[in-house]
Amino acid sequence: MEKNFDVVIVGGGLTGLSAAHFLVKRDPGLKIGIVEKEARTGGAIQTFRRDGYQAEWGPHGFLNNTEESLALLRDLGLDREMQTAPLGDFRRFICFGGKLEPLPQSPKMLLSTPLLSLPGKLRLLADLWKKPRMEDQTIGAWAAYRFGAGVLPMVDVAVTGTFAGDLHRLSIDAVMPGVRRLEKEAGSLLRGVIKKKKTAPSGARGLPAMINFPAGMERFTDLLAAEGKGDLMLSTTVTELGRDDDGWLVGTDHDSLRAPRLVIALPVNASLRLLGKLDQPPVAEVPTARIANVVMGYGREARVPRGFGYLAPETEGRFALGAMFSSHMFPDRCPEGHVLLEALVGGRRHPERLELDDQEMISRVYDDISRLMPLPAPPVFTAVLRSAGAIPQLEMDHPALLEWRRSAEKKFSGLHVCGFGWDGIGMNDVIKSAARAAEALLAEKRPESGEAPVKPVYF
Ligand SMILES: Cc1cc2nc3c(=O)[nH]c(=O)nc-3n(C[C@H](O)[C@H](O)[C@H](O)COP(=O)(O)OP(=O)(O)OC[C@H]3O[C@@H](n4cnc5c(N)ncnc54)[C@H](O)[C@@H]3O)c2cc1C
């Protein structure tokens, strides 16, 4: 059977559902089809509940510093339901020299931190005189050039906490295009940051907060799906894309779909598998990082420092990448009088650790973490959550891949590609990516329908 739509969206994760929301909000008359391979929506977002414990298979939180995400939360009424953990109140720790040290979150903390020697602190200022290198570099090479090798453990934990990635492989141009722009425009990153602070509107300063919901992260995608902004086709896999004079032909394992416009809202590798048949990309696949979440409940004798959690740089040689002190940040994640820790294992540098069975993984994590904080007794609750989602790594090929996407979107009219690993990997990144795709699609549609042209937001 053939079904006709104005727009077909491939993928019912956060990106695809957000794209449908943004499109219908602006043009309620659009007939949208959303195709999702699994029997549930949400993709990488999935909440775990058992015996009074609540944890996450995928994302644990996102920052309240992105307007597109905040608008989406308001539209869904989730701004009244969300829980926030301000980073100013919930310190992040770094494992350094086998101990937990607070990560500096302000220039004042940076001056007094034991994480950098005095020469290391003075070396930070050399950034003011270092000419920007125009070519792309790994994040590690870029940070060492600008601020000295002393900062690498702190940079390492920043990329571990977001990408579960390797600072010596991720591309600075792909991961931090805004930072690079500041550096290049001002001739130094510090100069750029100072200039930006001076021009920032008052009230825009201060640290953001992490968001989750009492019912867990999947509440977000469940509500988006329940809005019914499109005809949702679950348990349906898109297997082929084709084109003719009328637009796109989307082949699935059930029906064939037709639409003049197509939004691919898939993780980058799944997109490449479909689009690669139409136009050869510069790489067939991007590297990914998988992680396991070792969920542990402890009794009241556990002494877990108040804070967000900790991360360990590779140089510390620890087993776990770090752990979140989840019940400190978000209450009611575990039974009264207990503490919930969620430790992360694996990542780009240690996929072999994911081969361990659950018992071995739990015991290695307990052994590792109990040397960092007083955990006198083993956990009273454990679960190992192995997400099917893999975090795409924006490494040195990524700028070429973005160039290829630009040319494919130009070559194939009505095509819009967004989602996990294209314009970033975090929830805020993919929501922005969906908003941008919706905006571009509507801007393209307006002249045909004779409506007033839309002012593009992002370009
Ligand atoms: C383990 C892990 C931890 C994370 N932690 C955080 C965090 O703490 N904070 C944060 O901000 N972000 C985090 N992220 C990233 C966040 O989960 C993603 O940004 C977001 O969920 C991506 O949404 P998406 O819709 O682009 O992709 P996905 O969630 O992968 O959804 C894509 C959907 O497309 C479907 N699909 C795939 N192929 C086809 C096909 N051929 N036909 C039809 N459907 C198809 C899939 O089934 C899936 O439902 C994490 C990710 C992972 C994996």
The ligand as a MOL file (V3000), in Angstrom:
LIG
                    3D

  0  0  0     0  0            999 V3000
M  V30 BEGIN CTAB
M  V30 COUNTS 53 58 0 0 0
M  V30 BEGIN ATOM
M  V30 1 C 24.1880 5.8590 26.7630 0
M  V30 2 C 23.8440 7.2770 26.3800 0
M  V30 3 C 23.8870 8.2890 27.3350 0
M  V30 4 C 23.5470 9.5950 26.9910 0
M  V30 5 N 23.5820 10.5720 27.9580 0
M  V30 6 C 23.1940 11.8410 27.6500 0
M  V30 7 C 23.0770 12.8270 28.6780 0
M  V30 8 O 23.2840 12.5740 29.8600 0
M  V30 9 N 22.6760 14.0980 28.2900 0
M  V30 10 C 22.3640 14.4060 27.0010 0
M  V30 11 O 22.0150 15.5660 26.7250 0
M  V30 12 N 22.4400 13.4640 26.0160 0
M  V30 13 C 22.8360 12.2010 26.3180 0
M  V30 14 N 22.8450 11.2370 25.3370 0
M  V30 15 C 22.4750 11.6160 23.9750 0
M  V30 16 C 20.9370 11.6340 23.7610 0
M  V30 17 O 20.4250 10.3920 24.1490 0
M  V30 18 C 20.6950 11.9090 22.2820 0
M  V30 19 O 21.0810 13.2390 21.9840 0
M  V30 20 C 19.2400 11.7500 21.8170 0
M  V30 21 O 18.5310 10.7970 22.5390 0
M  V30 22 C 19.2780 11.4170 20.3350 0
M  V30 23 O 17.9690 11.3600 19.8220 0
M  V30 24 P 17.7520 10.9760 18.2870 0
M  V30 25 O 16.2980 10.9650 18.0760 0
M  V30 26 O 18.5900 11.8280 17.4200 0
M  V30 27 O 18.3700 9.5150 18.1410 0
M  V30 28 P 17.8280 8.1480 18.7790 0
M  V30 29 O 17.4310 8.3330 20.1760 0
M  V30 30 O 18.8480 7.1080 18.4730 0
M  V30 31 O 16.4980 7.8540 17.9400 0
M  V30 32 C 16.5530 7.4510 16.6030 0
M  V30 33 C 15.3570 6.5350 16.3620 0
M  V30 34 O 15.3810 6.1000 15.0140 0
M  V30 35 C 14.9700 4.7370 14.9620 0
M  V30 36 N 15.5050 4.1620 13.7260 0
M  V30 37 C 16.7920 3.8260 13.4410 0
M  V30 38 N 16.8890 3.3580 12.1710 0
M  V30 39 C 15.6370 3.3850 11.6620 0
M  V30 40 C 15.0900 3.0300 10.3910 0
M  V30 41 N 15.8610 2.5590 9.4060 0
M  V30 42 N 13.7570 3.1790 10.2050 0
M  V30 43 C 12.9670 3.6740 11.1910 0
M  V30 44 N 13.4410 4.0490 12.4140 0
M  V30 45 C 14.7530 3.8930 12.6250 0
M  V30 46 C 15.5490 4.1360 16.2270 0
M  V30 47 O 14.8500 2.9670 16.6050 0
M  V30 48 C 15.3860 5.2740 17.2250 0
M  V30 49 O 14.1800 5.1880 17.9530 0
M  V30 50 C 23.1850 9.9130 25.6540 0
M  V30 51 C 23.1410 8.8970 24.6980 0
M  V30 52 C 23.4600 7.5870 25.0450 0
M  V30 53 C 23.3990 6.5060 24.0050 0
M  V30 END ATOM
M  V30 BEGIN BOND
M  V30 1 1 1 2
M  V30 2 1 2 3
M  V30 3 2 2 52
M  V30 4 2 3 4
M  V30 5 1 4 5
M  V30 6 1 4 50
M  V30 7 2 5 6
M  V30 8 1 6 7
M  V30 9 1 6 13
M  V30 10 2 7 8
M  V30 11 1 7 9
M  V30 12 1 9 10
M  V30 13 2 10 11
M  V30 14 1 10 12
M  V30 15 2 12 13
M  V30 16 1 13 14
M  V30 17 1 14 15
M  V30 18 1 14 50
M  V30 19 1 15 16
M  V30 20 1 16 17
M  V30 21 1 16 18
M  V30 22 1 18 19
M  V30 23 1 18 20
M  V30 24 1 20 21
M  V30 25 1 20 22
M  V30 26 1 22 23
M  V30 27 1 23 24
M  V30 28 2 24 25
M  V30 29 1 24 26
M  V30 30 1 24 27
M  V30 31 1 27 28
M  V30 32 2 28 29
M  V30 33 1 28 30
M  V30 34 1 28 31
M  V30 35 1 31 32
M  V30 36 1 32 33
M  V30 37 1 33 34
M  V30 38 1 33 48
M  V30 39 1 34 35
M  V30 40 1 35 36
M  V30 41 1 35 46
M  V30 42 1 36 37
M  V30 43 1 36 45
M  V30 44 2 37 38
M  V30 45 1 38 39
M  V30 46 1 39 40
M  V30 47 2 39 45
M  V30 48 1 40 41
M  V30 49 2 40 42
M  V30 50 1 42 43
M  V30 51 2 43 44
M  V30 52 1 44 45
M  V30 53 1 46 47
M  V30 54 1 46 48
M  V30 55 1 48 49
M  V30 56 2 50 51
M  V30 57 1 51 52
M  V30 58 1 52 53
M  V30 END BOND
M  V30 END CTAB
M  END
